[in-house]
Amino acid sequence: MTGRSEGAAGQGYDAAPYLPARGGLPAHRKAASECRGCPLFENASRTVFGSGGVSARVVLVGEQPGDQEDRQGEPFVGPAGRMLRKALEEAGVDMEEAYLTNAVKHFKFTSAGAGKRRIHKPPSLRELAACRPWLAAELRLVDPDVVVALGAAAARSLFGPSFRVTKDRGVLFPMPAPDGSDDGATAQGSAGAMATIHPSAVLRADDRASMYSGLVSDLRVAAEALR
Ligand code: URA
C-alpha cells in the first residue's frame, strides 16, 4: 500500500495509489487486499481479486463480488458463477483458459430484514472508475486474447460510460487500451473485447431459456475468436 484513501474522506475515489509499483498477479492480489481507494472496503468482508492463471487466454469481467464471493474471497463462486460456467461450457470456452474477475473488487450491498440479508447494490460510476486501475493491471498482466464484459457495469468499465450492452452485445471489438485511456477506441494487436449480459440477468429473467440461449450465443463469439 502506498497511499491513503481520499475517497473515504469524501473526495476523489482512486485505487491507483494502492497498486504495487511492480510484481505479478500475486503482488497485485496482496496489495488489493489493502485497498482503501473508495469507501466500499468499509462494509465488505474482504477484497475479491481475480482468479485464474496469468497465461489465461480469456478474461471474463463481472460487476462486483456477490454475497458468496465476499464470504469466500473468490469471484463467481455463487449462483451467477454456476450459471456462467454452464454457459461457458456450452459455448465451448475452456474454463482452464479463463481468468475471472470483476470491475469492482468489493461487495456493495444494503442489509434488509431481521436476518440482515445482504442485498446487492450496483456500483456507482465513481466506484467503477476508482477500481479501474486494478482491472487495468489484471488485463496488462494476463494479456488475454479475448476479454468478455458481463453486464452493463463491466462493459462501461471496459469500453467507457457510453457503451450500451443492449445495442452492442455479442460483437467483438478491438481491445481497448488496458488503462482505459482511449475510451475503447484503440486496437491492441489482434486481441478483441466484447460484452454480453450478466449471468445473474438469466437467473432473474421470466424467460430464462431465451436469456440463457442469448448468453451462450454471445459467448460463442468469444469461443470462435479463441480458436
Ligand atoms: N456477480 C459478479 O458480477 N461477480 C461475481 O463474482 C459474482 C456475482
Boltz pocket constraint, residues with backbone or C-beta under 6 A from the ligand:
constraints:
  - pocket:
      binder: B
      contacts: [[A, 62], [A, 63], [A, 64], [A, 65], [A, 66], [A, 69], [A, 74], [A, 75], [A, 76], [A, 77], [A, 78], [A, 80], [A, 81], [A, 101], [A, 102], [A, 150], [A, 200]]
      max_distance: 6.0
